[in-house]
Amino acid sequence: MNRYQNIPIVKTDAGKRYYVNSKYPEIPLSLDDIYVITDDGDRLDLLASQYYSDSSLWWIISIANDNLPQDSLYLLPGTQLRIPLNYTDVLASYNSLNL
C-alpha cells in the first residue's frame, strides 16, 4: 500500500517536484483498539506488520499515539501504544481527505 499514490505532485517554476502535504484523519478511540507496552526491538513497522499484515501502515499507529515522535519508527521500551484495529476505516478516511 503506497499512501502517496493519490497525493498530487507539484512542479515549481524552477522545475523541482514535490508532493502536496498529506492530510491525516483523526482516529477515534474504539473498543476494538489494542493496547501494548513496547519491548526492546519493537518498531512501528514491525507492529504494523504483526497487526495489519502490512508494514507500510506503521503511520496509522504513529498518528494514533500523540506521545510518539513523528519522525522515527523506533520506540522506547516501556512505551504504551494504542493500536487501532479498524485500520481499513482509517485508510478510507485518509484516502477521502487526500483525493
N, CA, C and O atoms as a printed pandas DataFrame, in Angstrom:
     atom_number atom_name residue_name chain_id  residue_number  x_coord  y_coord  z_coord
0              1         N          MET        A               1    0.852   -1.185    0.000
1              2        CA          MET        A               1    0.000    0.000    0.000
2              3         C          MET        A               1    0.884    1.230    0.000
3              4         O          MET        A               1    1.696    1.407    0.908
4              5         N          ASN        A               2    0.743    2.060   -0.978
5              6        CA          ASN        A               2    1.501    3.298   -1.065
6              7         C          ASN        A               2    0.588    4.450   -0.686
7              8         O          ASN        A               2   -0.325    4.792   -1.438
8              9         N          ARG        A               3    0.823    5.049    0.467
9             10        CA          ARG        A               3   -0.075    6.112    0.922
10            11         C          ARG        A               3    0.070    7.385    0.109
11            12         O          ARG        A               3   -0.736    8.303    0.264
12            13         N          TYR        A               4    1.068    7.465   -0.749
13            14        CA          TYR        A               4    1.255    8.646   -1.572
14            15         C          TYR        A               4    0.684    8.493   -2.974
15            16         O          TYR        A               4    0.814    9.403   -3.792
16            17         N          GLN        A               5    0.056    7.366   -3.266
17            18        CA          GLN        A               5   -0.403    7.124   -4.637
18            19         C          GLN        A               5   -1.442    8.134   -5.112
19            20         O          GLN        A               5   -1.518    8.404   -6.311
20            21         N          ASN        A               6   -2.238    8.695   -4.218
21            22        CA          ASN        A               6   -3.254    9.671   -4.620
22            23         C          ASN        A               6   -2.867   11.115   -4.292
23            24         O          ASN        A               6   -3.653   12.035   -4.522
24            25         N          ILE        A               7   -1.664   11.317   -3.757
25            26        CA          ILE        A               7   -1.213   12.657   -3.395
26            27         C          ILE        A               7   -0.621   13.321   -4.638
27            28         O          ILE        A               7    0.276   12.763   -5.268
28            29         N          PRO        A               8   -1.113   14.502   -4.991
29            30        CA          PRO        A               8   -0.604   15.169   -6.201
30            31         C          PRO        A               8    0.861   15.580   -6.063
31            32         O          PRO        A               8    1.331   15.917   -4.976
32            33         N          ILE        A               9    1.557   15.543   -7.172
33            34        CA          ILE        A               9    2.929   16.037   -7.249
34            35         C          ILE        A               9    2.877   17.389   -7.944
35            36         O          ILE        A               9    2.284   17.531   -9.013
36            37         N          VAL        A              10    3.512   18.387   -7.317
37            38        CA          VAL        A              10    3.518   19.745   -7.843
38            39         C          VAL        A              10    4.914   20.040   -8.381
39            40         O          VAL        A              10    5.919   19.618   -7.809
40            41         N          LYS        A              11    4.953   20.764   -9.476
41            42        CA          LYS        A              11    6.230   21.168  -10.065
42            43         C          LYS        A              11    6.359   22.680   -9.930
43            44         O          LYS        A              11    5.463   23.422  -10.331
44            45         N          THR        A              12    7.472   23.132   -9.367
45            46        CA          THR        A              12    7.699   24.569   -9.196
46            47         C          THR        A              12    8.223   25.162  -10.496
47            48         O          THR        A              12    8.559   24.436  -11.431
48            49         N          ASP        A              13    8.289   26.492  -10.543
49            50        CA          ASP        A              13    8.834   27.181  -11.725
50            51         C          ASP        A              13   10.293   26.799  -11.967
51            52         O          ASP        A              13   10.770   26.822  -13.102
52            53         N          ALA        A              14   10.995   26.449  -10.891
53            54        CA          ALA        A              14   12.402   26.070  -11.006
54            55         C          ALA        A              14   12.561   24.608  -11.440
55            56         O          ALA        A              14   13.683   24.132  -11.615
56            57         N          GLY        A              15   11.441   23.896  -11.613
57            58        CA          GLY        A              15   11.497   22.521  -12.071
58            59         C          GLY        A              15   11.563   21.479  -10.977
59            60         O          GLY        A              15   11.626   20.285  -11.271
60            61         N          LYS        A              16   11.552   21.901   -9.716
61            62        CA          LYS        A              16   11.571   20.936   -8.620
62            63         C          LYS        A              16   10.180   20.349   -8.434
63            64         O          LYS        A              16    9.168   21.034   -8.581
64            65         N          ARG        A              17   10.158   19.071   -8.108
65            66        CA          ARG        A              17    8.887   18.372   -7.890
66            67         C          ARG        A              17    8.771   17.984   -6.419
67            68         O          ARG        A              17    9.756   17.597   -5.789
68            69         N          TYR        A              18    7.559   18.092   -5.882
69            70        CA          TYR        A              18    7.328   17.666   -4.508
70            71         C          TYR        A              18    5.873   17.259   -4.349
71            72         O          TYR        A              18    4.997   17.677   -5.107
72            73         N          TYR        A              19    5.644   16.427   -3.335
73            74        CA          TYR        A              19    4.276   16.021   -3.007
74            75         C          TYR        A              19    3.585   17.140   -2.229
75            76         O          TYR        A              19    4.217   17.841   -1.439
76            77         N          VAL        A              20    2.295   17.297   -2.458
77            78        CA          VAL        A              20    1.485   18.187   -1.643
78            79         C          VAL        A              20    1.387   17.548   -0.251
79            80         O          VAL        A              20    1.381   16.323   -0.136
80            81         N          ASN        A              21    1.312   18.358    0.790
81            82        CA          ASN        A              21    1.218   17.809    2.147
82            83         C          ASN        A              21    0.009   16.888    2.290
83            84         O          ASN        A              21   -1.098   17.217    1.863
84            85         N          SER        A              22    0.243   15.739    2.893
85            86        CA          SER        A              22   -0.837   14.786    3.169
86            87         C          SER        A              22   -1.660   15.270    4.349
87            88         O          SER        A              22   -1.146   15.931    5.252
88            89         N          LYS        A              23   -2.933   14.938    4.333
89            90        CA          LYS        A              23   -3.816   15.222    5.460
90            91         C          LYS        A              23   -4.125   13.891    6.128
91            92         O          LYS        A              23   -4.467   12.914    5.462
92            93         N          TYR        A              24   -4.001   13.862    7.445
93            94        CA          TYR        A              24   -4.235   12.625    8.178
94            95         C          TYR        A              24   -5.519   12.725    8.989
95            96         O          TYR        A              24   -5.816   13.772    9.564
96            97         N          PRO        A              25   -6.278   11.634    9.033
97            98        CA          PRO        A              25   -7.549   11.667    9.756
98            99         C          PRO        A              25   -7.352   11.550   11.263
99           100         O          PRO        A              25   -6.338   11.041   11.740
100          101         N          GLU        A              26   -8.332   12.026   11.984
101          102        CA          GLU        A              26   -8.398   11.748   13.416
102          103         C          GLU        A              26   -8.761   10.279   13.558
103          104         O          GLU        A              26   -9.568    9.763   12.784
104          105         N          ILE        A              27   -8.188    9.612   14.519
105          106        CA          ILE        A              27   -8.517    8.207   14.746
106          107         C          ILE        A              27   -9.223    8.112   16.090
107          108         O          ILE        A              27   -8.572    8.144   17.135
108          109         N          PRO        A              28  -10.547    7.996   16.074
109          110        CA          PRO        A              28  -11.288    7.970   17.332
110          111         C          PRO        A              28  -10.998    6.696   18.124
111          112         O          PRO        A              28  -10.675    5.650   17.561
112          113         N          LEU        A              29  -11.122    6.814   19.425
113          114        CA          LEU        A              29  -10.981    5.634   20.283
114          115         C          LEU        A              29  -12.063    4.626   19.938
115          116         O          LEU        A              29  -13.177    4.994   19.566
116          117         N          SER        A              30  -11.724    3.358   20.065
117          118        CA          SER        A              30  -12.666    2.295   19.756
118          119         C          SER        A              30  -12.494    1.173   20.770
119          120         O          SER        A              30  -11.405    0.978   21.309
120          121         N          LEU        A              31  -13.555    0.449   21.024
121          122        CA          LEU        A              31  -13.474   -0.708   21.913
122          123         C          LEU        A              31  -12.618   -1.815   21.305
123          124         O          LEU        A              31  -12.168   -2.712   22.017
124          125         N          ASP        A              32  -12.389   -1.757   19.991
125          126        CA          ASP        A              32  -11.563   -2.749   19.307
126          127         C          ASP        A              32  -10.062   -2.454   19.402
127          128         O          ASP        A              32   -9.243   -3.303   19.051
128          129         N          ASP        A              33   -9.700   -1.258   19.873
129          130        CA          ASP        A              33   -8.288   -0.904   19.969
130          131         C          ASP        A              33   -7.558   -1.870   20.898
131          132         O          ASP        A              33   -8.120   -2.376   21.869
132          133         N          ILE        A              34   -6.300   -2.105   20.572
133          134        CA          ILE        A              34   -5.434   -2.932   21.406
134          135         C          ILE        A              34   -4.390   -2.014   22.014
135          136         O          ILE        A              34   -3.902   -1.094   21.359
136          137         N          TYR        A              35   -4.052   -2.267   23.266
137          138        CA          TYR        A              35   -3.011   -1.502   23.937
138          139         C          TYR        A              35   -1.860   -2.443   24.255
139          140         O          TYR        A              35   -2.061   -3.527   24.801
140          141         N          VAL        A              36   -0.658   -2.017   23.909
141          142        CA          VAL        A              36    0.533   -2.821   24.161
142          143         C          VAL        A              36    1.587   -1.960   24.842
143          144         O          VAL        A              36    1.580   -0.734   24.725
144          145         N          ILE        A              37    2.481   -2.614   25.546
145          146        CA          ILE        A              37    3.655   -1.971   26.113
146          147         C          ILE        A              37    4.842   -2.459   25.291
147          148         O          ILE        A              37    5.051   -3.663   25.139
148          149         N          THR        A              38    5.617   -1.513   24.764
149          150        CA          THR        A              38    6.706   -1.885   23.865
150          151         C          THR        A              38    7.858   -2.536   24.624
151          152         O          THR        A              38    8.074   -2.310   25.815
152          153         N          ASP        A              39    8.574   -3.346   23.875
153          154        CA          ASP        A              39    9.718   -4.090   24.382
154          155         C          ASP        A              39   10.954   -3.693   23.578
155          156         O          ASP        A              39   10.840   -2.980   22.581
156          157         N          ASP        A              40   12.122   -4.144   24.000
157          158        CA          ASP        A              40   13.334   -3.913   23.211
158          159         C          ASP        A              40   13.147   -4.466   21.807
159          160         O          ASP        A              40   12.681   -5.593   21.638
160          161         N          GLY        A              41   13.505   -3.687   20.810
161          162        CA          GLY        A              41   13.428   -4.140   19.425
162          163         C          GLY        A              41   12.109   -3.870   18.730
163          164         O          GLY        A              41   12.003   -4.066   17.519
164          165         N          ASP        A              42   11.103   -3.426   19.463
165          166        CA          ASP        A              42    9.828   -3.103   18.814
166          167         C          ASP        A              42    9.993   -1.850   17.959
167          168         O          ASP        A              42   10.645   -0.885   18.356
168          169         N          ARG        A              43    9.388   -1.892   16.786
169          170        CA          ARG        A              43    9.364   -0.743   15.875
170          171         C          ARG        A              43    7.953   -0.642   15.307
171          172         O          ARG        A              43    7.213   -1.625   15.263
172          173         N          LEU        A              44    7.598    0.558   14.875
173          174        CA          LEU        A              44    6.258    0.769   14.339
174          175         C          LEU        A              44    5.983   -0.107   13.119
175          176         O          LEU        A              44    4.889   -0.655   12.988
176          177         N          ASP        A              45    6.958   -0.245   12.228
177          178        CA          ASP        A              45    6.730   -1.060   11.033
178          179         C          ASP        A              45    6.550   -2.541   11.371
179          180         O          ASP        A              45    5.771   -3.237   10.721
180          181         N          LEU        A              46    7.262   -3.016   12.376
181          182        CA          LEU        A              46    7.117   -4.416   12.783
182          183         C          LEU        A              46    5.758   -4.666   13.434
183          184         O          LEU        A              46    5.136   -5.705   13.216
184          185         N          LEU        A              47    5.306   -3.702   14.234
185          186        CA          LEU        A              47    3.979   -3.837   14.855
186          187         C          LEU        A              47    2.883   -3.768   13.801
187          188         O          LEU        A              47    1.901   -4.505   13.881
188          189         N          ALA        A              48    3.041   -2.889   12.816
189          190        CA          ALA        A              48    2.054   -2.811   11.730
190          191         C          ALA        A              48    2.018   -4.114   10.950
191          192         O          ALA        A              48    0.945   -4.569   10.552
192          193         N          SER        A              49    3.158   -4.708   10.733
193          194        CA          SER        A              49    3.207   -5.999   10.048
194          195         C          SER        A              49    2.500   -7.069   10.874
195          196         O          SER        A              49    1.771   -7.900   10.333
196          197         N          GLN        A              50    2.719   -7.044   12.177
197          198        CA          GLN        A              50    2.107   -8.032   13.069
198          199         C          GLN        A              50    0.585   -7.874   13.132
199          200         O          GLN        A              50   -0.137   -8.868   13.056
200          201         N          TYR        A              51    0.093   -6.653   13.268
201          202        CA          TYR        A              51   -1.339   -6.439   13.472
202          203         C          TYR        A              51   -2.124   -6.200   12.187
203          204         O          TYR        A              51   -3.317   -6.498   12.130
204          205         N          TYR        A              52   -1.468   -5.663   11.151
205          206        CA          TYR        A              52   -2.159   -5.332    9.903
206          207         C          TYR        A              52   -1.683   -6.158    8.714
207          208         O          TYR        A              52   -2.249   -6.062    7.625
208          209         N          SER        A              53   -0.658   -6.957    8.914
209          210        CA          SER        A              53   -0.024   -7.731    7.835
210          211         C          SER        A              53    0.506   -6.826    6.722
211          212         O          SER        A              53    0.566   -7.228    5.561
212          213         N          ASP        A              54    0.887   -5.604    7.086
213          214        CA          ASP        A              54    1.423   -4.646    6.117
214          215         C          ASP        A              54    2.283   -3.628    6.863
215          216         O          ASP        A              54    1.759   -2.744    7.541
216          217         N          SER        A              55    3.584   -3.753    6.738
217          218        CA          SER        A              55    4.490   -2.870    7.482
218          219         C          SER        A              55    4.392   -1.413    7.048
219          220         O          SER        A              55    4.773   -0.523    7.808
220          221         N          SER        A              56    3.885   -1.148    5.835
221          222        CA          SER        A              56    3.786    0.242    5.367
222          223         C          SER        A              56    2.686    1.029    6.079
223          224         O          SER        A              56    2.585    2.244    5.910
224          225         N          LEU        A              57    1.872    0.352    6.864
225          226        CA          LEU        A              57    0.797    1.032    7.595
226          227         C          LEU        A              57    1.242    1.493    8.989
227          228         O          LEU        A              57    0.404    1.782    9.845
228          229         N          TRP        A              58    2.549    1.561    9.214
229          230        CA          TRP        A              58    3.084    1.984   10.503
230          231         C          TRP        A              58    2.575    3.360   10.912
231          232         O          TRP        A              58    2.435    3.642   12.102
232          233         N          TRP        A              59    2.299    4.213    9.939
233          234        CA          TRP        A              59    1.887    5.589   10.218
234          235         C          TRP        A              59    0.539    5.644   10.939
235          236         O          TRP        A              59    0.259    6.618   11.638
236          237         N          ILE        A              60   -0.300    4.614   10.781
237          238        CA          ILE        A              60   -1.588    4.585   11.485
238          239         C          ILE        A              60   -1.346    4.490   12.989
239          240         O          ILE        A              60   -1.976    5.204   13.770
240          241         N          ILE        A              61   -0.444    3.618   13.388
241          242        CA          ILE        A              61   -0.114    3.500   14.817
242          243         C          ILE        A              61    0.529    4.793   15.300
243          244         O          ILE        A              61    0.255    5.253   16.409
244          245         N          SER        A              62    1.377    5.375   14.472
245          246        CA          SER        A              62    2.061    6.601   14.858
246          247         C          SER        A              62    1.088    7.749   15.113
247          248         O          SER        A              62    1.186    8.422   16.140
248          249         N          ILE        A              63    0.147    7.984   14.188
249          250        CA          ILE        A              63   -0.752    9.130   14.396
250          251         C          ILE        A              63   -1.826    8.848   15.447
251          252         O          ILE        A              63   -2.462    9.776   15.947
252          253         N          ALA        A              64   -2.030    7.575   15.781
253          254        CA          ALA        A              64   -2.995    7.240   16.831
254          255         C          ALA        A              64   -2.421    7.497   18.222
255          256         O          ALA        A              64   -3.152    7.474   19.212
256          257         N          ASN        A              65   -1.124    7.741   18.296
257          258        CA          ASN        A              65   -0.439    7.929   19.576
258          259         C          ASN        A              65    0.259    9.279   19.592
259          260         O          ASN        A              65    1.358    9.426   19.057
260          261         N          ASP        A              66   -0.379   10.254   20.204
261          262        CA          ASP        A              66    0.162   11.625   20.248
262          263         C          ASP        A              66    1.492   11.716   20.990
263          264         O          ASP        A              66    2.243   12.673   20.801
264          265         N          ASN        A              67    1.789   10.730   21.831
265          266        CA          ASN        A              67    3.002   10.777   22.645
266          267         C          ASN        A              67    4.250   10.347   21.877
267          268         O          ASN        A              67    5.349   10.385   22.430
268          269         N          LEU        A              68    4.104    9.939   20.611
269          270        CA          LEU        A              68    5.247    9.460   19.831
270          271         C          LEU        A              68    5.844   10.569   18.979
271          272         O          LEU        A              68    5.121   11.418   18.457
272          273         N          PRO        A              69    7.174   10.560   18.841
273          274        CA          PRO        A              69    7.766   11.477   17.858
274          275         C          PRO        A              69    7.351   11.004   16.467
275          276         O          PRO        A              69    7.318    9.800   16.211
276          277         N          GLN        A              70    7.039   11.916   15.583
277          278        CA          GLN        A              70    6.516   11.551   14.267
278          279         C          GLN        A              70    7.622   11.351   13.227
279          280         O          GLN        A              70    7.337   11.271   12.032
280          281         N          ASP        A              71    8.877   11.270   13.669
281          282        CA          ASP        A              71    9.979   11.173   12.718
282          283         C          ASP        A              71   10.811    9.902   12.867
283          284         O          ASP        A              71   11.948    9.849   12.399
284          285         N          SER        A              72   10.251    8.875   13.517
285          286        CA          SER        A              72   11.040    7.671   13.739
286          287         C          SER        A              72   10.138    6.440   13.820
287          288         O          SER        A              72    9.000    6.515   14.283
288          289         N          LEU        A              73   10.664    5.318   13.365
289          290        CA          LEU        A              73    9.967    4.035   13.504
290          291         C          LEU        A              73   10.304    3.373   14.830
291          292         O          LEU        A              73    9.605    2.458   15.264
292          293         N          TYR        A              74   11.366    3.829   15.474
293          294        CA          TYR        A              74   11.858    3.187   16.690
294          295         C          TYR        A              74   11.075    3.660   17.907
295          296         O          TYR        A              74   10.619    4.801   17.977
296          297         N          LEU        A              75   10.933    2.742   18.866
297          298        CA          LEU        A              75   10.154    3.016   20.066
298          299         C          LEU        A              75   10.999    2.753   21.304
299          300         O          LEU        A              75   11.812    1.828   21.329
300          301         N          LEU        A              76   10.801    3.570   22.325
301          302        CA          LEU        A              76   11.467    3.320   23.585
302          303         C          LEU        A              76   10.784    2.155   24.285
303          304         O          LEU        A              76    9.555    2.089   24.302
304          305         N          PRO        A              77   11.542    1.244   24.857
305          306        CA          PRO        A              77   10.916    0.148   25.618
306          307         C          PRO        A              77   10.083    0.717   26.766
307          308         O          PRO        A              77   10.484    1.683   27.417
308          309         N          GLY        A              78    8.925    0.112   27.006
309          310        CA          GLY        A              78    8.049    0.548   28.084
310          311         C          GLY        A              78    7.019    1.581   27.667
311          312         O          GLY        A              78    6.255    2.058   28.506
312          313         N          THR        A              79    6.980    1.938   26.392
313          314        CA          THR        A              79    6.009    2.905   25.897
314          315         C          THR        A              79    4.668    2.213   25.683
315          316         O          THR        A              79    4.609    1.155   25.056
316          317         N          GLN        A              80    3.592    2.804   26.201
317          318        CA          GLN        A              80    2.252    2.256   25.951
318          319         C          GLN        A              80    1.756    2.779   24.611
319          320         O          GLN        A              80    1.791    3.982   24.353
320          321         N          LEU        A              81    1.294    1.871   23.763
321          322        CA          LEU        A              81    0.784    2.225   22.444
322          323         C          LEU        A              81   -0.659    1.784   22.288
323          324         O          LEU        A              81   -1.068    0.735   22.786
324          325         N          ARG        A              82   -1.418    2.609   21.586
325          326        CA          ARG        A              82   -2.763    2.216   21.152
326          327         C          ARG        A              82   -2.646    1.776   19.703
327          328         O          ARG        A              82   -2.137    2.516   18.861
328          329         N          ILE        A              83   -3.119    0.573   19.414
329          330        CA          ILE        A              83   -3.101    0.059   18.048
330          331         C          ILE        A              83   -4.547   -0.074   17.587
331          332         O          ILE        A              83   -5.257   -0.983   18.018
332          333         N          PRO        A              84   -4.987    0.833   16.708
333          334        CA          PRO        A              84   -6.364    0.761   16.216
334          335         C          PRO        A              84   -6.515   -0.431   15.263
335          336         O          PRO        A              84   -5.770   -0.561   14.292
336          337         N          LEU        A              85   -7.472   -1.282   15.551
337          338        CA          LEU        A              85   -7.677   -2.447   14.690
338          339         C          LEU        A              85   -8.573   -2.140   13.498
339          340         O          LEU        A              85   -8.643   -2.937   12.563
340          341         N          ASN        A              86   -9.259   -1.000   13.513
341          342        CA          ASN        A              86  -10.135   -0.627   12.395
342          343         C          ASN        A              86   -9.341    0.127   11.329
343          344         O          ASN        A              86   -9.769    1.186   10.871
344          345         N          TYR        A              87   -8.192   -0.412   10.935
345          346        CA          TYR        A              87   -7.295    0.297   10.026
346          347         C          TYR        A              87   -7.905    0.512    8.646
347          348         O          TYR        A              87   -7.508    1.443    7.944
348          349         N          THR        A              88   -8.852   -0.318    8.240
349          350        CA          THR        A              88   -9.482   -0.099    6.925
350          351         C          THR        A              88  -10.314    1.184    6.950
351          352         O          THR        A              88  -10.369    1.901    5.950
352          353         N          ASP        A              89  -10.957    1.479    8.070
353          354        CA          ASP        A              89  -11.688    2.744    8.206
354          355         C          ASP        A              89  -10.727    3.934    8.163
355          356         O          ASP        A              89  -11.031    4.962    7.558
356          357         N          VAL        A              90   -9.575    3.788    8.806
357          358        CA          VAL        A              90   -8.572    4.855    8.803
358          359         C          VAL        A              90   -8.068    5.087    7.374
359          360         O          VAL        A              90   -7.917    6.232    6.947
360          361         N          LEU        A              91   -7.811    4.008    6.644
361          362        CA          LEU        A              91   -7.358    4.140    5.261
362          363         C          LEU        A              91   -8.406    4.823    4.396
363          364         O          LEU        A              91   -8.071    5.668    3.566
364          365         N          ALA        A              92   -9.672    4.463    4.585
365          366        CA          ALA        A              92  -10.740    5.092    3.816
366          367         C          ALA        A              92  -10.811    6.586    4.117
367          368         O          ALA        A              92  -10.976    7.395    3.203
368          369         N          SER        A              93  -10.688    6.960    5.394
369          370        CA          SER        A              93  -10.698    8.379    5.779
370          371         C          SER        A              93   -9.497    9.108    5.188
371          372         O          SER        A              93   -9.631   10.223    4.684
372          373         N          TYR        A              94   -8.330    8.484    5.249
373          374        CA          TYR        A              94   -7.126    9.084    4.667
374          375         C          TYR        A              94   -7.299    9.321    3.175
375          376         O          TYR        A              94   -6.976   10.395    2.667
376          377         N          ASN        A              95   -7.802    8.330    2.488
377          378        CA          ASN        A              95   -7.996    8.456    1.030
378          379         C          ASN        A              95   -9.007    9.532    0.680
379          380         O          ASN        A              95   -8.816   10.266   -0.290
380          381         N          SER        A              96  -10.090    9.638    1.460
381          382        CA          SER        A              96  -11.092   10.658    1.157
382          383         C          SER        A              96  -10.560   12.070    1.447
383          384         O          SER        A              96  -10.942   13.024    0.770
384          385         N          LEU        A              97   -9.692   12.203    2.438
385          386        CA          LEU        A              97   -9.101   13.515    2.731
386          387         C          LEU        A              97   -8.087   13.946    1.683
387          388         O          LEU        A              97   -7.828   15.139    1.524
388          389         N          ASN        A              98   -7.513   12.987    0.969
389          390        CA          ASN        A              98   -6.410   13.290    0.063
390          391         C          ASN        A              98   -6.748   13.001   -1.392
391          392         O          ASN        A              98   -5.873   12.614   -2.167
392          393         N          LEU        A              99   -7.986   13.181   -1.764
393          394        CA          LEU        A              99   -8.368   12.995   -3.164
394          395         C          LEU        A              99   -7.952   14.164   -4.016
395          396         O          LEU        A              99   -8.198   14.168   -5.222
